[in-house]
Every structure is written in structure tokens, then in C-alpha cells.
Amino acid sequence: QSTWDNTAAIIFILLTAGIAVVLYFVLEIFLRPLLWAVLSGTALYPIKFQLTTATREWLIRQRDTETPLIVACGMLPIEAANFISELIFTQFIKKYKLYLSLILSF
């Protein structure tokens, strides 16, 4: 009985492996685009998600403040420059002792 079970299991494994190889050869032309889609989707989804969330929050903020869209779009470069300058300034304040010691060491 055990011999027949082992034989059936080996035949099943060989049959499954054969089907997998045939399936690979049939789907080979689709495999490279699918792999590229998975790779780019994996890399780009977090960026797309953050960009969509930020845009949605910005639009909600403009709606809540009742700012016209044309004015909000015109103010966007100024707001971006303000955000970047605040980011740089806060990083500088967090590490000002390090920067000050580097400047004074020369």
C-alpha cells in the first residue's frame, strides 16, 4: 500500500512540474511585462499614494478656507518655498550646535 502511495505522489509531483514548465513556455511572452509591472507598481505605489494624499488634503484645505482655485494655484510656489525654508530652518535649529562648532573650527 505504501509503495503505491509513494508512486502516486511521485507521479503527481512530476505531472505538476510538467504542467508548470508547459505553463511557463506558454506564458513566457507575458512574463517580462508582468514582472516589470509588478516591479514598477511596487516602487511607484507609495509615491503615488503620498502624492494623492497630499493633493487631496491641499484641495480640502482650499475648500475649507474658501480660497479660489486660481489664487491657490498662484500661491503654490510661495507656499512650497515657505515649506522648504521652514524645513531647512527646523533642521538647522535641531543641530545648530553641530553646525556652529563646524563653522568655528575653521
Backbone as a ProteinNet text record, in pm:
[ID]
protein_1_A
[PRIMARY]
QSTWDNTAAIIFILLTAGIAVVLYFVLEIFLRPLLWAVLSGTALYPIKFQLTTATREWLIRQRDTETPLIVACGMLPIEAANFISELIFTQFIKKYKLYLSLILSF
[TERTIARY]
82.9	0	87.3	190.3	277.2	352.5	387.9	458.8	371.7	243.6	151.9	128.3	123.1	107.4	228.6	347.1	469.8	475.9	438.9	439.5	340.2	221.1	119.4	167.2	233	282.4	391.5	482	588.6	531	433.2	368.9	297.1	230.6	161.5	260.7	373.3	475	533.4	564.6	618.3	516.3	390	284.6	268.4	270.9	259.7	379.2	499.2	618.3	611.4	563.4	548.2	447.1	337.2	235.4	293.8	373.2	434.8	531	608.7	702.6	626.7	523.6	443.2	376.2	323.9	260.5	362.3	485.2	590.2	616.1	627.2	654.6	538.2	416.6	300.4	295.7	323.1	310.5	441.6	543.7	675.6	672.2	593.2	590.3	522.7	440.3	373.9	450.9	551.3	618.9	701.1	777.9	860.9	776.1	671.2	588.7	521.5	478.8	416.9	516.2	638.7	739.9	774.5	781.7	807	691	568.6	452.3	454.5	490.4	498.6	609.9	724.5	837.6	806	754.5	725.1	607.3	508.7	396.1	438.6	527.6	577.8	657.5	733.2	814.7	732.8	638.5	567.6	443.6	386.2	262.4	278.2	383.6	395.3	406.7	479.9	493.8	358.7	287.9	156.7	58.9	65.6	-24.1	2.6	129.7	163.1	124.7	148.1	113.3	-37.9	-112.3	-258.3	-311.1	-255.3	-299.7	-270.2	-150.2	-113.8	-201.8	-228.5	-314.5	-455.9	-506.5	-642.1	-652.6	-552.4	-553.5	-543.3	-462	-448.7	-581.3	-647.1	-775.9	-881.6	-881.2	-977	-948.9	-819.8	-782.3	-828.5	-815.1	-859.2	-1010.6	-1081.5	-1226.8	-1272.6	-1204.9	-1244.2	-1217.3	-1110	-1080	-1149.2	-1220.9	-1295.5	-1203.4	-1084	-989.4	-1017.8	-1028.1	-1046.9	-927.5	-956	-853.2	-742.3	-776.8	-675.2	-579.7	-633.4	-549.6	-461.5	-519.5	-443.9	-330.5	-356.2	-251	-142.5	-180.7	-82.2	4	-54.4	18.8	102	84.2	152.2	304.6	367.9	514.6	561.9	486.1	522.8	508.2	399.4	379.8	488.2	528.1	633.2	766	797.8	922.3	918.1	803.1	788.1	806.4	748.4	759.3	904.5	973.5	1113.4	1201.3	1178	1260.3	1235	1109.7	1080.6	1146.2	1146.4	1208.4	1358.8	1423.3	1567.5	1596.6	1515.8	1537.8	1520.7	1417.7	1398	1510.8	1561	1675.6	1799.5	1814.8	1928.6	1917.9	1799.3	1779.8	1805	1764	1785	1932.9	2015.3	2157.5	2246.7	2198.6	2274.7	2408.6	2416.9	2545	2649	2607	2698.7	2745.3	2652.5	2688.4	2776.3	2743.7	2821.9	2962.8	2977	3111.7	3190.1	3123.3	3191.7	3238.8	3154	3191.2	3306.6	3298.7	3402.1	3533.7	3529.5	3653	3741.9	3689.6	3772.1	3816.6
-119.7	0	126.1	128.3	245	269.1	162.5	175.8	245	206.4	269.3	416.4	447.3	588.1	670.2	616.1	686.9	703.5	599.4	606.5	711.9	712.1	810.6	952.4	968.8	1101.3	1148.3	1059.1	1095.8	1130.1	1050.8	1079.8	1214.7	1242.6	1370.2	1486.2	1472.7	1578.5	1600.2	1489.8	1502.7	1566.4	1527.6	1584.6	1734.1	1770.5	1911.8	1991.4	1936	2004.5	2018.9	1915.1	1922.8	2029	2035.6	2138.3	2277.5	2292.6	2422.6	2463.5	2369.3	2400.9	2439.8	2364.5	2397.1	2532.8	2560.1	2688.6	2802.3	2778.2	2879.7	2910.3	2806.1	2828.6	2899.1	2870.2	2936.3	3083.2	3111.1	3248.1	3326.9	3272.3	3335.8	3475.6	3495.6	3627.2	3731.7	3685.9	3779.4	3799.9	3717.1	3718.2	3844.9	3887.5	4006.6	4132.3	4157.8	4275.4	4265.8	4145.3	4130	4157.1	4108.9	4134.5	4283	4350.6	4494.4	4569.1	4524.3	4588	4571.7	4453.3	4429.8	4515.8	4519.9	4597.3	4746.3	4800.2	4944.2	4977.3	4889	4912.7	4912.6	4823	4816.5	4941.2	4991.9	5110	5238.5	5246.4	5372.6	5390.8	5282.4	5295.7	5383.8	5367.3	5456.6	5603.8	5631.9	5770.8	5824.6	5744.7	5785.3	5806	5718.7	5729	5856.8	5888.6	6011.4	6136.3	6133.4	6247.6	6268.4	6160.5	6169.6	6220.6	6169.9	6214.2	6361.7	6405	6546.1	6636.9	6595.4	6675.7	6683.3	6570.8	6568.2	6657.2	6651	6736.1	6883	6915.4	7053.5	7105.7	7023.1	7064.9	7081.9	6993.7	7006.9	7134.6	7163.6	7286.3	7409.9	7406.7	7520.4	7535	7422.9	7428.2	7483.3	7439.3	7484.6	7633.1	7684.8	7827.3	7910.8	7842.7	7908	7993.4	7941.6	8009.8	7968.7	8064.2	8026.5	7944	7849.9	7756.5	7828.1	7930.3	8002.3	8077.2	8131.1	8201.1	8099.8	7986.3	7882.2	7828.5	7811.6	7765.4	7870.5	7996.9	8104.3	8112.9	8079.7	8084.5	7959.4	7857.4	7729.7	7740.7	7814.3	7826.6	7897.7	7996.2	8068	7975.4	7897.7	7803.1	7695.3	7650.2	7548.3	7604.6	7727.2	7789.4	7809.1	7847.6	7864.5	7731.6	7625.3	7492.5	7446	7464.3	7420.5	7501.9	7632.7	7715	7679.3	7650.2	7607	7472.6	7383.9	7252.8	7267.4	7349.9	7372.3	7440.1	7538.6	7611.6	7520.3	7436.3	7346	7244.8	7196.2	7105.1	7176.9	7302.5	7380.4	7402.4	7434.9	7459.3	7331.5	7216.1	7089.7	7059.1	7101.4	7066	7190.2	7298.9	7422.6	7414.4	7337.6	7325.5	7257.3	7155.5	7087.1	7181.5	7253.6	7346.5	7460.5	7509.2	7618.6	7571.7	7452.2	7401.1	7376.8	7331.8	7314.9	7447.9	7550	7681.1	7741	7727.2	7786.6	7708.7	7583.7	7504.2	7546.5	7614.7	7659.6	7795.3
0	0	0	82.3	92.9	-37.7	-107	-234	-336.7	-342.1	-437.6	-403.2	-275.8	-235.3	-277	-254.5	-294.8	-445.8	-519	-664.4	-713.5	-655.1	-693.5	-661	-546.1	-507.9	-604.1	-642.9	-736.4	-873	-919.6	-1048.5	-1042.2	-931.2	-915.2	-917.2	-848.4	-846.2	-984.9	-1056.3	-1192	-1286.9	-1273	-1356	-1327.4	-1200.5	-1163.3	-1215.4	-1204.3	-1255.6	-1407.3	-1475.9	-1621.2	-1662	-1590.4	-1619.7	-1594.5	-1489.1	-1459.3	-1570.6	-1623.1	-1731.5	-1858	-1893.4	-2011.6	-1994.2	-1875.7	-1848.6	-1860.2	-1815.8	-1829.8	-1976.5	-2058.9	-2201.2	-2270.7	-2229	-2289.2	-2247.9	-2120.9	-2069.6	-2071.9	-2136.6	-2136.1	-2197.5	-2302.5	-2367.1	-2277.7	-2182.8	-2092.6	-1963.1	-1938.8	-1809.8	-1787.4	-1885.5	-1868	-1844	-1922.8	-1891.2	-1754.4	-1717.1	-1585.5	-1473.5	-1489.2	-1387.4	-1379.5	-1495.4	-1493.8	-1428.9	-1454.6	-1393.4	-1242.1	-1195.4	-1051.1	-990.4	-1056.7	-1005.3	-1000.2	-1108.8	-1110.7	-1020.4	-1014.2	-924.6	-779.6	-745.4	-608.3	-573.4	-668.3	-641.9	-647.3	-737.8	-759	-672.8	-621.5	-544.8	-421.3	-340.1	-223.6	-261.6	-369.6	-414	-461.2	-539.5	-588.4	-473.5	-374.2	-259.6	-181.9	-156.1	-83.1	-162.6	-292.5	-376.7	-381.2	-392.9	-394.5	-261.7	-152.3	-20	0.9	-36.4	-19	-104.8	-228.2	-316	-262.5	-215.1	-160.2	-37.3	52	171.1	134.1	32.4	-11	-66.8	-147.4	-203.2	-93.8	4.9	115.8	194.1	216.6	287.1	208.8	76.7	-5.1	-1.3	1.5	8.2	143.3	251.3	385	404.8	345.8	358.7	251.3	162.2	53.1	-34.8	-59.5	-147.7	-291.1	-383.1	-523.1	-573.4	-659.1	-704.8	-781	-858.1	-935.2	-842.1	-732.5	-634.6	-561.3	-525.8	-454.9	-542.3	-671.1	-762.3	-778.5	-776.9	-785.2	-660.6	-545.6	-419.4	-394.5	-476	-454.3	-453	-545.8	-538	-410.4	-365.9	-243.7	-123	-119.8	-10.2	-10.7	-129.1	-138.3	-87.8	-126.6	-79.8	71.6	123.9	268.1	340.3	287.2	347.7	348.4	236.5	227.3	321.7	329.2	418.7	564.9	600.7	737.6	767	671	688.2	711.9	631.8	647.2	781	817.3	941.9	1062.9	1063.5	1177.2	1187.3	1073.6	1077.4	1130	1092.4	1141	1291.5	1340	1483.3	1562.7	1507.7	1579	1595.9	1498.9	1500.3	1496.5	1553.7	1542.6	1614.5	1723.6	1794.8	1706.2	1634.5	1543.6	1433.7	1372.4	1265.5	1317.8	1436.4	1494	1525.2	1578.5	1607.1	1478.6	1372.3	1245.5	1187.5	1199	1146.5	1227.1	1359.4	1445.1	1440.6	1398.1	1393.7	1278.7	1180.8	1068.7	1097.9
[MASK]
++++++++++++++++++++++++++++++++++++++++++++++++++++++++++++++++++++++++++++++++++++++++++++++++++++++++++

